[in-house]
Amino acid sequence: MTSSQGRIGRINGPLVEATDVAGASMYEVVELGARRIPAEVVAIDGTAVTLQAFEYTGGLTVGDPVRRAGGPLSARLGPGLLGQVFDGLLRPLSAAPTWLSPQLLSPDVASAVRWHFVPRAVSGEQVEPGVVLGVVTGAGAVEHRVLVPPGVHGRLRFLAGAGKVSAGEAVARVGEVEVGLFELWPIRRPRPYRYREETFVPLHTGQRILDLLFPIGAGSSTAVPGGFGTGKTVLLQQLAKWCDADVIVYVGCGERGNEMADVLGELAELADPRTGGRMIDRTVILANTSNMPMMAREASVFTAITVAEYFRDMGYDAVVVADSTSRWAEALREFASRTGALPAEEGYPADLSSALAAFYERSGRVRTDGGRTASVTVVGAVSPPGGDLTEPVTTATARFVRGVWSLDRDLAYARHYPAVSWSASYSHDVGAAGVWHAANDNAGWASRRARAMTLLAEAARLTELAEIVGTRTLPGRERVTILGGRLLRDAVLAQSALSPVDASCSVERGARLLQLVLDVVERCLTLVDRGVTATELEEFDFGPLVRAREEAPAPEDLTDRRTAVMQALEALP
């Protein structure tokens, strides 16, 4: 703590102006008043500074002291992150009271815990950043690796033996630098790596419409825009539960508290298919709900991606789920209005695009300093007011992400979930995904996707035409195309989050299910060409086909369903 001290000159909600703060730097943390409320420098004019406070400023008065902390806002990274709930500044909430206060949320709460350290390196050897010095057991569902910190290299002069270590003890000394279990890292500074990997590896989400039609790669980024009631939160929860990442960082940014409670409760109860333990044991939850301090919401997304980069450096694939970036942007807008900044479109600050880029572009699949290949994938929800997808946050976000999974209100109102629009969604990783699947014994992936997208587009076009002229006025093949689009939507793209069978779907099972529907549609078209009327096909019972997604979990079950449906179709006169 530096001794430099100034005085508060003006307070306007989270905006605090202070005077006589000599030597302050941008984004430096200061403490306000007797309660030491944390704040961050966002503007400097000589010795006068403008601060954004991360706590409720009630009780502060003009003239209260302002103390410089001497460093930027940083996350305290180390064991004990997995399975826990934190606020936007990475302060533990597990034992917090109903009403939060800085004194009761000290990040040093973990200092009293002793962790079991097991050395992995050899004392006396030369080490570089990213080298594994040892592991901490019992720190979550994945192995917690203690690494040589970024920028530190030299001879390993000391390495602790196996045993219990407290947070304040050094476990190693590299050159003249002591290395402990914990490190502080500025949340707005990306953690270093060697280079970005060019090869593509898909991130399997367990949601058929995403894996089959709009896949993204590990280390990619995507946005999930959708209006109120379209199922964003449920879809993001499904991704957190079922995607094949090693670590999940779930940040509730300005969302309702009951939704965060649901996320925590479900993850605590859900069995992890990867480890056999609980899903929560490989998840870090950052909760900054709508009733919590506004500017901590602004910091929470950067805290989340810093935590993800920390696990990435250990060699793990991490996914950041942000719900929602619109609430984060609203915090930026509110603070900008208090500072008197000239507003841009719809009142958002002019640097909105830069702030979004600073967040999304920290995603990537990289070769770490330690030589491991790992990734950070970012999935950010966007909640446009009134469902207007042309508003600034949605349009600016689309510039920086590799994919958009747009949610459709009409699908949601029709109880079709996930309500991902196949016409408004896209992924720039489709071509790379086709190449990857072809090299991994799934050569038909690209052709199946192309056939499915063509069928959906043609069925949508004909449905609009049928609403004008009537379905029965269309030729037989066109009527069967509309039927095929409906079968594809109901039997493949719809998925129940509440079904023990259908909540998650493997890539192999999704491919078989899609191929089954495409084969049935092709057979129906052939039957129309042979003289079977479209009316007969429309009245045919496709119930067993539609129910296959929930009633046929095994590949052989799907084969039996296909045989039964095909035989019943051939029996038509």
N, C-alpha and C positions, 0 to 999 in steps of 0.2 A: 504494500500500500504506500503510494507516494504521499508526501506531506502537503502537497499543493491543495489549497482550499479556496473556494469562492463562495458567493452568496446568491441565493435565488432572487431574481428580479421580477419574474412574472410567471404565473401559472394559468394554463388554459387546458384543463383536462389532462391528457397525457403529454401535452406540450409544456415544457418548462424552459424558460430562458434564465441564464445565469451570467453573472458578471465576475470579473477578477479571477477567471480560471486560466492561469498562465500555462502555456506549454501543452495544452490539450491537442489531441490529434483526432482525425475523423474516425468515427465508430469506436472510440475509446469508451470504456465503461466508467461511469461515475456513480456515487452514492449520494442520495438526497435526504437531508434532514436527519433527525434522531433515529428514525426507523431504518435508515440506510436503504431506501428504496432504490433498486438498480435502474439506471437509465443509460442511454447511449447518445454520444455526440453525433448530431446529424448536420450541423452547420457551425462554422467558426467565423467570427468577425473580430479580429484582434484578440482581446482577452474575454470577449463576450461569446457565449456558445448557446446553441439551441439544442435541446435534449428531447428525446422521446423516452418517457418513463414506462417501465414494464410492469408497474403495479398501480393500484388505485392511489391517486394523489391527494385524496381527502385528508385533511390534517396538516398538510404542508402550508407554510406561510412564507411571505416575502421576507427575506433576510435569513432564512434557514441555511445551514452550511451545505456546501457542495464539495465532496471529496473525490479526487481522481483515484481510480483504481490502478492506473498504470498499464492497462492492456485492453485489447478488444474483447467483445463478448465472446466467450469461449465455452465449449462443451467439455465436461469432465468425463473422459472416455476410459472405460476399464471394465472389469468383471462386475456382474450384478445388473447389467442392462436388460438382458433377456428375461422375459416373464414379468416385467415390472411396468408400472404406469408412471409417467412423468408429465410435468407441465411443459410449456413451450420453451423454457430455458433449461430443460433437462434436470429439473429438481424433482425428487420423488414425491408422488402423491399417495402412495400406498397407505401411509399412516397420517395423512393430512387431515385437518378438521374440515367441517363443512364450509367455513369461511376461511380463505387462505390469507396468510400474512408472510412477509419475507422471513421473519425470525423462525417460523415453524417450517420453512421449506429450505433449510440450509443444505447446499450440495455436499457438505461434509458429513451428512448423516451416515454414509457408508464407511466412514473412517474407523468406526469401532468394530467393523466386521473383519475377521481374519480369514484369509483365503488359502487354500492348499496349493502350493506352487510345486511343479515338477520340472526340473531343468531339462533342456533338450540340447543346448549348445555345449561346447567344450571350452573351459577357461584357457585363455592364452591365445586363442585363434583370432585372426583378423575377421571382423564382421562389418557388414554394410547395412544400410537401412532396409528394413523388411525381413531380416534374418530372424528366425524363430529362436528366442532365448529359452523359452519354456512354455508350459501350459498351466492353466488354472483349472482344476477339476471342480465339478459341482456348480459351474457358473451358467448352466443352461443346457439346451438340447444339442448344441454344437460345441465342438472343442474350442475353448477360449485360448488363443495363442498370444503370448506376450512377445512383441516384436521390438527390434531395434527401431527407435523413432526416426521419422524423416529428418534428414540432415545430419544424422549422427553416424560416425564410422570410426574405426580404429581397432586397437587390440582390446579384446575382452579381458580386462584385468581382474574382474571379480564376477562370480556367478554363485548365487545362493543355492544351497542344497535343497532337497525335497523337505517340505514342511510347511507349517502355517506362517503366513506373512500378513502383516497389517497394511493398510492403504498407504501409510506414511513411510514404510520401509523400502529401501532399495533392494532389488533382486539382482542387479547387475551394475557393473561400471565399465563403460566403453570409453577408452581413453581417460579423460578427466570428467566425463559426463555420467552421472548416476541415473539409472533407469529403474523406475518403480512399476507397480501394476497399473497405475493411472497416469494419464497425460491430459493436458489441456490443449484444445485445438480451436482456433478462431472459426466460428461457424460460417462466416462469409468467405473464407479462403478454401478453395478446393484442395483436398489432400493430393500429394504428388503421386505420379506413377511413371513407368518407363515410356509406354506408348500405347495407343489404342489398337486393339486387335481388328483386323479386317474380316476375319472369318465370321460367318453367321451361325448361330445356334439358337433355335426357337425357344421361347418361353412358353411352356405348356400351361394353360390356365385352367383346364378342366371344364371350360364352357365351350360347347360345340360350335356355336356361331362364331366365336373368336378364333378358335384353333383351326376351323375348317375354312373360314372365309376371310378373316381379317387378322392373321397372325402377326405377332411382333417378335423381335429377337431379344435374347437376354442382353441387357445393356441398352435397350431402346427406350423410347418414351412415347406415351400416348395420353390423349385427353378423352374424358368421358363427359361430354356436354349433355344436358337434359334438364327440362323444366321440373317443377315441383310434382312429385307423385309418379315419376317415370321409373323409379327403382334404382337410382344411382347408388345409394348406400348399400342396398342388398347386393348389387353386382360387385361393388368393391369388397364387401365382406366375403363374397364367394371367391374372389381372386385371392384375398389374404388367406383363406382357408385351404385352397386347393392348388394354387400354382406351384410349380416345382422349384421354387427358390429355396435357398438354405435358410435365409433370415428375412423376416417381414418387419418393416418399420411402418406402423400405421399411425398417421397423424390426423387427429380430428381438429380441423382448423375452423373454429367458429360454428361448429355444428351443435345440435341440441344434445344436452347431457344425457337424455334417456337413450339416444342412439349409441353414444359411447359406452354406456352401461351395458347395452345389448351386445356390443362387440366384445367387451371384456368378458361377459358371462358366457357367451357362446364359445369363445376361444379357450376359456378355462375348462369347459366341459368336453370339448371336441377332442377325440383321439387323433393323434397325428399319424397318418399312414406311412410317413417316412421314417419315424423314429420309434413309434409305438407308445410314446408318451403323450403329453398334452400339447395342443397347438400353441398355447400361450408360452411354452417353454422355449420356442424359437422366434418369439415375437416381442418387439419393443413398441409400446403404445405411448404416444404423446397426445395428451388430452388438453386442448385449449378451447373449451366450449364457449358458447355464445355469451355466457354470463361472466366469463373470466376476463382479465385485463386485455384490452384491445391490441396494444402494441406487442404483447407477448405472442399474439397470433401471427404478427408479421415475422417474428423471429423463429416461430415454430417450424416452418417448412425448411429453413436453412439448418436448424438443429437436427431435423429428421434426416436430411441427406448427408450431414456430417457423420451421424451415427452409422448410416448405411455404408459410407466410404470407409469407416473404421473396420467394419466387418469385411468389406471388400478387400482391404489390405491383408486380412488374414487368409484370403483365398476363397471366400464364399461368394455365392451369387445372392445379392440382396435386392429386395423390391421395396420401394417407397410408395405407399398408398396415401395420397393426400385428399382429404375430403373436408372442405373443398377450397380450391384456389380462388374462387369468387369471393368468399368471405375474407380471405387474405388480401385480395385486391381492394375490398371495401375498407379494410383497415388503412391501407395506403391512401385511399381517397379521403378518408376522414381526417387523417393527420395532415395531409397536404392542404386541406381546406382551412385547418387551424393555423398553419404557417403563413397563409395568404399567398401560396404559390398559384401561378396562373393556371387555371384548369384546362385540360385538354378535352377530348371527346367524352361526353356524359359525366364530366366532373372528375374523371380519373387523372392522376398526375401525368405529366408528359413523359416521365421515365418508366411508365408501366411496362412497355415492351422490354426495356433493359432489365427490369426486375424479373420478369417472366423468363427471359433468356438466362439470367444468372442462376435460376433454379433448374430449369429443364436441361440445360446443356451440361450440367454436372453428371448426367447419366452417361453410361458407356460401358463397353466390355473392354477391359484393359489388361496389359501385362504389368503387374504390380512391381514395386521396388524389390520385393523378395523373389521375383521370377515366377509368380503364380498367375494364372489366368482367372480372372474373376470379373464380376459385373455389378453395376447398380442400374436397375430399371425403375423408371418413374411413371406412375399412373396417377394422373391428377383429374379429379372431378371438377366440372365447371357447372355452376348453377345460375344460368342467365335469368334475369328478372323477366317473368312472364313467358319464359321459354323462348325468348328472342335470341336465336343463334347468330344474329348479325351484330350483337353488342360487342363493345371493345375487348373484354376479357377473352371471349370465345374466339374472335377473329385474330387477336394477337397471339393467343396460345397456339392456334393452328400453324403459325409460322415456325414454331420451334419444336414440334413433335413429329414423330415418324408415323403416327397413326391417330385416327379419330374414331372412337366408338360412340356414335351419336345415338341417343335414346329418343324414341318416338312416342309422343303422347298418345296417339291413336292406338298403337300396339299395347301400351300400358293399360289404357281404358278397356281394351278388348281382352285383358288379362293374359296377354301373351308376354311371358317373361323368359329370359331377359329381353327387354324391349329395345334391342339394338336394331336400328334401321339398316337394312341391307342396301338401301339406295343412297343414304347420306353418309354412311361410314366408309372408311378406306384405310389402307395400310400400305406404306411405301416398302414394306419388307416382304411383300407377296412373292416377288420374283426370286429373292434369295431363299425364301422358305421352300419354294418349289425345287430349287437346286438341292437344298439340304435333304429334303424328303426323297428325291430321286437317288441320292447317294446313300440313303439309309433304308433301302428295301421298301420304299413306298413310292414307286415310280408313277402311280396313277393319281397322286395327290393333286397335281396342277390341273390335269384334265377333268377330274371330278369337280374341283372348285369352279372351273370355267363353265362346265355344264350346269352346275347349280346356279351360278350367277346369271347365266343366260336364261334359264327357266324362270327365275324370280323376276327378272326384268320383263320378259315377255308376258308372264302372267299378270304383272302389275299393269302393263299397257293394255292388255285385253280386258282386264277388269274395269278399267276406266271407260273403255269403249262399251262394255256390256251394261254399265250403269246408264248409258244414254239410249242404246238401241234394244237392250234386253238380251239376256244370256242365250235364250233359245233361238235367237235370230242368227247366231254365229255358226259357222261350219263346225263339224265334229272335232277336227284336230284342235281348233282354237278353244273349244269348250273343254277338251281334255287337258290342254295346256294350263287353263285356269285351275282345273282340278289338281294337276300335278304341282302347281305352285302352292296350293293349299295343303297338300299332303307333305310337301317339303317343309313348310312352316310348322305344321302341327307335329310331325313325326321326328324332325331333326332339329330345327332351330329353337323350338320351345324346349325349356328345361326347367324342372321343378327344383328349387332350392331346398324344399322340405322333404324330398324323397330320398331315402337312404340309398337307392340304386341310382337315381338320376341326378343327384346333387353335383356329382363330378363325373366326367366321362373321359376315359383314356383316348389317346389319339387313334389307336387301333380300333377301338369299339366305335368311335365317331365315324371313322372311314367306312367301316362295314355298314353302319346304319345309313349313311348317306348313299352308299352304293346300292343298298337294298331299295331305297325309295327311287333312285334314278332308274334302276332296272324295272321296277313296277310301272313307272311312268312310261318308259320306253315300250313296255309290253302293251300298255293301254293304247298308245298311239298306233301300234301295229294292229291291234284288234279293231280299231276304228277304220283303218285302211282295208281290213278284211270284211267289213260290213256290219260290225257290232255298232249299235247306236250309242251316241254320247249319253243319252238318257239312261241307258242300262248301266253304263260305267259310273255315272253320277249317283245312281241308286245302289251301287254295289257297296257291301259292308267292308270298309277299309279299317274298321275298328282294331282288329288284331295288328295291323301295320302301325297304326298310330300309337297303340299301347306298348309296342315293342320296346320303346325307349325306357319304360319303367318295369316291364315284365320279362325282358329277355336280357339279363346281365351278361351271360356267357356267349362267346362267339357261336357255339353250336346251337344255342337257342335262337339266335338271329337267322342262322341257316335254316332251321326248322320253320320259322315264320315265313321266310322267303318261299320255301317250297310249298307251304300251305296256301299262301296268297296266290302264287302263280298257278297252282292247280285249280283253284276256285275261279280264277279269271279265264282259264282255258275252257272251263265248263260252261261259260256263257254261250248262248245260242248264236 
